Amino acid sequence: MPLTVHDRLREMYLFLGSSYFLFLQYLFEKKLLSESEARRLYQSFDELIVMLIKQQNERVIGKRSENLENEDYLQQIRMLYKTN
């Protein structure tokens, strides 16, 4: 994963990828999958998860820029002074 991806999304990629890999490894060891089937399944899963993470990262980046543009910091400061 590139460094420009949000930290939580990178963590999700690591956890999901590791979990799925271990699941496929278990199936391979139990002779329920061949090595080539396990590789093919993992590659397909990896392509899908990378696509999902890229889409989610674009949403996160979009929300950040929208929030920065729409924030009224002066109003927030006024509210903090009034409440404290």
Residue frames as a rotation matrix with the C-alpha (Angstrom) as fourth column:
MET 1
0.579 0.815 0.000 0.00
0.815 -0.579 0.000 0.00
0.000 0.000 -1.000 0.00
PRO 2
-0.099 -0.606 0.789 1.29
0.500 -0.716 -0.487 3.47
0.860 0.347 0.374 -0.81
LEU 3
-0.724 -0.284 -0.628 2.08
0.689 -0.285 -0.666 5.85
0.010 -0.915 0.402 2.02
THR 4
-0.883 0.418 0.212 -0.65
-0.359 -0.894 0.267 8.22
0.301 0.160 0.940 0.85
VAL 5
-0.088 0.869 -0.487 -3.31
0.144 0.495 0.857 5.76
0.986 0.006 -0.169 2.01
HIS 6
0.320 0.327 0.889 -4.95
-0.776 -0.448 0.444 6.49
0.544 -0.832 0.110 5.37
ASP 7
-0.638 -0.700 0.320 -3.35
-0.744 0.454 -0.490 4.55
0.197 -0.551 -0.811 8.25
ARG 8
-0.194 0.633 0.750 -6.53
-0.591 0.535 -0.604 2.70
-0.783 -0.560 0.271 9.19
LEU 9
0.777 0.454 -0.436 -7.02
-0.608 0.364 -0.706 1.56
-0.162 0.813 0.559 5.61
ARG 10
-0.043 -0.871 -0.490 -3.45
-0.748 0.353 -0.562 0.25
0.662 0.342 -0.666 5.51
GLU 11
-0.688 -0.151 0.710 -4.10
-0.670 0.507 -0.542 -1.61
-0.278 -0.849 -0.450 8.75
MET 12
0.351 0.898 0.265 -7.31
-0.606 0.434 -0.667 -3.04
-0.714 0.074 0.697 7.32
TYR 13
0.579 -0.220 -0.785 -5.40
-0.717 0.321 -0.619 -4.22
0.389 0.921 0.028 4.23
LEU 14
-0.517 -0.856 -0.007 -2.81
-0.715 0.436 -0.547 -5.93
0.471 -0.278 -0.837 6.41
PHE 15
-0.552 0.334 0.764 -5.34
-0.600 0.478 -0.642 -7.61
-0.580 -0.812 -0.064 8.72
LEU 16
0.555 0.831 -0.029 -7.73
-0.593 0.371 -0.714 -8.76
-0.583 0.414 0.699 6.02
GLY 17
0.426 -0.474 -0.771 -4.93
-0.756 0.281 -0.591 -9.91
0.497 0.834 -0.238 3.73
SER 18
-0.663 -0.711 0.234 -3.18
-0.706 0.490 -0.511 -11.82
0.249 -0.504 -0.827 6.51
SER 19
-0.258 0.655 0.710 -6.41
-0.593 0.473 -0.652 -13.43
-0.763 -0.589 0.266 7.69
TYR 20
0.736 0.571 -0.363 -7.41
-0.617 0.345 -0.708 -14.53
-0.278 0.745 0.606 4.21
PHE 21
0.047 -0.819 -0.571 -3.91
-0.793 0.317 -0.520 -15.82
0.607 0.477 -0.635 3.52
LEU 22
-0.752 -0.326 0.572 -3.97
-0.641 0.562 -0.523 -17.92
-0.152 -0.760 -0.632 6.69
PHE 23
0.200 0.908 0.369 -7.42
-0.576 0.414 -0.705 -19.23
-0.793 -0.071 0.605 5.80
LEU 24
0.729 0.024 -0.684 -6.20
-0.655 0.316 -0.687 -20.29
0.200 0.949 0.246 2.35
GLN 25
-0.372 -0.925 -0.084 -3.06
-0.798 0.364 -0.481 -21.81
0.475 -0.112 -0.873 3.90
TYR 26
-0.447 0.317 0.837 -5.27
-0.618 0.567 -0.545 -23.88
-0.647 -0.760 -0.058 6.20
LEU 27
0.652 0.757 -0.044 -7.36
-0.522 0.406 -0.750 -25.09
-0.549 0.512 0.660 3.26
PHE 28
0.387 -0.615 -0.687 -4.21
-0.754 0.217 -0.620 -25.95
0.530 0.758 -0.380 1.34
GLU 29
-0.630 -0.687 0.362 -2.74
-0.763 0.461 -0.454 -27.90
0.145 -0.562 -0.814 4.27
LYS 30
-0.225 0.649 0.727 -6.01
-0.439 0.598 -0.670 -29.83
-0.870 -0.470 0.150 4.66
LYS 31
-0.899 -0.244 0.364 -5.81
0.200 0.511 0.836 -30.68
-0.390 0.824 -0.411 0.94
LEU 32
0.133 0.991 0.007 -9.04
0.603 -0.076 -0.794 -28.83
-0.786 0.109 -0.608 0.18
LEU 33
0.909 0.054 -0.412 -7.27
-0.257 -0.706 -0.660 -26.49
-0.327 0.706 -0.628 -2.27
SER 34
0.495 -0.812 0.310 -4.34
0.861 0.411 -0.301 -26.93
0.117 0.416 0.902 -4.58
GLU 35
-0.253 -0.685 -0.683 -1.48
0.685 -0.625 0.373 -24.46
-0.683 -0.374 0.627 -4.42
SER 36
-0.891 -0.080 0.446 -2.47
0.417 -0.533 0.737 -22.91
0.179 0.843 0.508 -7.75
GLU 37
0.086 0.988 0.130 -6.09
0.676 -0.153 0.721 -22.48
0.732 0.026 -0.681 -6.59
ALA 38
0.418 0.011 -0.909 -4.94
0.850 -0.357 0.386 -20.84
-0.320 -0.934 -0.159 -3.37
ARG 39
-0.649 -0.721 -0.244 -2.67
0.547 -0.665 0.509 -18.45
-0.529 0.196 0.826 -5.27
ARG 40
-0.676 0.459 0.576 -5.43
0.466 -0.339 0.817 -17.58
0.570 0.821 0.015 -7.73
LEU 41
0.382 0.875 -0.297 -7.94
0.782 -0.135 0.608 -16.96
0.492 -0.464 -0.736 -4.95
TYR 42
0.152 -0.392 -0.907 -5.49
0.785 -0.510 0.352 -14.80
-0.601 -0.766 0.231 -3.00
GLN 43
-0.856 -0.491 0.163 -4.60
0.476 -0.625 0.619 -12.74
-0.202 0.607 0.768 -6.08
SER 44
-0.295 0.841 0.454 -8.29
0.538 -0.246 0.806 -12.14
0.790 0.482 -0.380 -6.83
PHE 45
0.539 0.463 -0.703 -8.94
0.837 -0.206 0.506 -11.18
0.090 -0.862 -0.499 -3.21
ASP 46
-0.262 -0.747 -0.611 -5.93
0.725 -0.570 0.385 -8.85
-0.636 -0.342 0.691 -3.19
GLU 47
-0.827 0.000 0.563 -7.09
0.468 -0.556 0.687 -7.09
0.313 0.831 0.459 -6.36
LEU 48
0.147 0.979 0.140 -10.55
0.585 -0.201 0.786 -6.55
0.798 -0.034 -0.602 -4.88
ILE 49
0.515 0.041 -0.856 -9.30
0.833 -0.258 0.489 -5.33
-0.200 -0.965 -0.167 -1.52
VAL 50
-0.618 -0.762 -0.196 -6.82
0.655 -0.636 0.409 -2.92
-0.436 0.124 0.891 -3.14
MET 51
-0.592 0.485 0.644 -9.63
0.431 -0.484 0.761 -1.53
0.681 0.728 0.078 -5.31
LEU 52
0.481 0.816 -0.321 -11.86
0.684 -0.120 0.720 -1.12
0.549 -0.566 -0.615 -2.24
ILE 53
0.170 -0.500 -0.849 -9.13
0.847 -0.367 0.386 0.59
-0.504 -0.784 0.361 -0.24
LYS 54
-0.834 -0.459 0.307 -8.38
0.552 -0.674 0.491 3.00
-0.019 0.578 0.816 -3.09
GLN 55
-0.170 0.863 0.476 -12.07
0.433 -0.368 0.823 3.92
0.885 0.346 -0.311 -3.30
GLN 56
0.634 0.404 -0.659 -12.33
0.751 -0.119 0.650 4.40
0.184 -0.907 -0.379 0.47
ASN 57
-0.264 -0.822 -0.505 -9.14
0.836 -0.456 0.306 6.45
-0.482 -0.341 0.807 0.51
GLU 58
-0.744 0.069 0.665 -10.56
0.449 -0.685 0.573 8.76
0.495 0.725 0.479 -2.16
ARG 59
0.360 0.932 0.051 -13.65
0.484 -0.233 0.843 9.22
0.798 -0.278 -0.535 0.00
VAL 60
0.439 -0.278 -0.855 -11.50
0.862 -0.139 0.488 10.01
-0.254 -0.951 0.178 3.05
ILE 61
-0.674 -0.738 0.009 -9.40
0.695 -0.630 0.346 12.52
-0.249 0.240 0.938 1.12
GLY 62
-0.440 0.599 0.669 -12.55
0.407 -0.531 0.743 14.11
0.800 0.600 -0.010 -0.31
LYS 63
0.603 0.695 -0.393 -14.13
0.640 -0.127 0.758 14.44
0.477 -0.708 -0.521 3.14
ARG 64
-0.007 -0.698 -0.716 -10.96
0.901 -0.315 0.298 16.01
-0.433 -0.643 0.631 4.54
SER 65
-0.868 -0.371 0.330 -10.85
0.489 -0.757 0.433 18.69
0.089 0.538 0.838 1.85
GLU 66
-0.064 0.925 0.376 -14.60
0.399 -0.321 0.859 19.36
0.915 0.205 -0.349 2.16
ASN 67
0.584 0.276 -0.764 -14.32
0.802 -0.049 0.596 19.71
0.127 -0.960 -0.250 5.92
LEU 68
-0.385 -0.808 -0.447 -11.38
0.820 -0.522 0.237 22.06
-0.424 -0.275 0.863 5.65
GLU 69
-0.821 0.086 0.564 -13.18
0.349 -0.707 0.616 24.29
0.452 0.702 0.550 3.17
ASN 70
0.051 0.982 0.181 -16.49
0.251 -0.188 0.950 24.35
0.967 -0.003 -0.256 5.04
GLU 71
0.042 -0.073 -0.996 -15.17
0.988 0.153 0.030 24.81
0.150 -0.986 0.078 8.57
ASP 72
0.473 0.105 0.875 -15.83
0.009 -0.993 0.115 28.15
0.881 -0.046 -0.471 10.20
TYR 73
-0.193 -0.680 -0.707 -13.00
0.740 0.372 -0.560 28.26
0.644 -0.632 0.431 12.68
LEU 74
-0.821 -0.055 0.568 -13.93
-0.215 -0.892 -0.397 31.67
0.529 -0.448 0.721 14.05
GLN 75
0.195 0.968 0.159 -17.40
-0.702 0.024 0.712 30.37
0.685 -0.251 0.684 14.92
GLN 76
0.455 -0.088 -0.886 -15.88
0.395 0.912 0.112 27.33
0.798 -0.401 0.449 16.62
ILE 77
-0.656 -0.745 -0.120 -13.62
0.493 -0.303 -0.816 29.55
0.571 -0.595 0.566 18.73
ARG 78
-0.530 0.547 0.648 -16.59
-0.629 -0.766 0.133 31.70
0.569 -0.337 0.750 19.72
MET 79
0.525 0.774 -0.354 -18.55
-0.365 0.580 0.728 28.62
0.769 -0.253 0.587 20.77
LEU 80
0.059 -0.591 -0.804 -15.62
0.660 0.628 -0.412 27.33
0.749 -0.507 0.428 22.83
TYR 81
-0.865 -0.382 0.325 -15.35
0.067 -0.731 -0.680 30.65
0.497 -0.566 0.657 24.67
LYS 82
-0.171 0.895 0.412 -19.08
-0.777 -0.379 0.502 30.69
0.606 -0.234 0.760 25.37
THR 83
0.649 0.496 -0.577 -19.21
-0.142 0.824 0.549 27.13
0.747 -0.275 0.605 26.69
ASN 84
0.095 -0.689 -0.719 -16.03
0.836 0.447 -0.318 27.27
0.541 -0.571 0.618 28.80
